[in-house]
Amino acid sequence: MTVKQTGLFHLAATAAVGVGILVSDQLLTAGLLILGLLLFVAGIVIARRDDGDDVDTPDGTELVDD
């Protein structure tokens, strides 16, 4: 489910930035670009949140909890 959520956030970010570039009002452009940035970062945060379940050692191997 997380991959789907991440994809949706990145798709929405792309749409917001695309529309922000096309509109002529400067304030609306800035708002849409900021919204796009926030949505893109939210997608990354959601993707990284699920990666935090596995603990890796410095050499890249996974710690196994018995």
N, C-alpha and C positions, 0 to 999 in steps of 0.2 A: 504493500500500500504506500510505503514511503516514496518509492520511485515515482509512482503516479502523482503524489502530492508535489514532489520536487519538480516534476515536469510541468505540472499545472502552474506552479509559481513562476517558473522560468518562461513559460508561454505568456502568462499575464504580464510579466516584466517586459518581454519583447514587444507585446502589443502596446503597452503604455509608452515605452520609449519611441516606438514607431509613430504613434499618434502625436506624441510630444514634439517630434521633429517636424511633422506635417502641419501642425496648427500655427497660426500666425500671432496669436496673443502671447506676449513674452511671459507673463505670470503663469498662464496655463501651461506653457511649454516647460517652465521650470518645475512646476508642480508635478507634471506627468513624468519628467525625467527623474525627479526624486522618488516618486512612487515606484517607478521601474527599478531603481536602485534598491529600494527597500524590499520589493518583492523578490528580486534576485538574491539578495542576502538572506531573506527568509527561506528560500529554497535550499541554499547552502546549509543553513543552520539545521533545517529539518533532516537533510541528508547526513550531516555529521552527528546529529543527536543519536541516531541508531548505530553509528559506527562506534560509539563510546562503550557499548556493551562488552566488546572484546578488549582484553588488556594485552598489549604486545610488549615484548621485551625489546631492549635496544637492538638486538641482532635480528629482529623481525619475526621471531617465532612467537607463537601464541601461548600464553600461560593457561594451563589447564587446572581448574579448581576441582579437587577430588572431594 
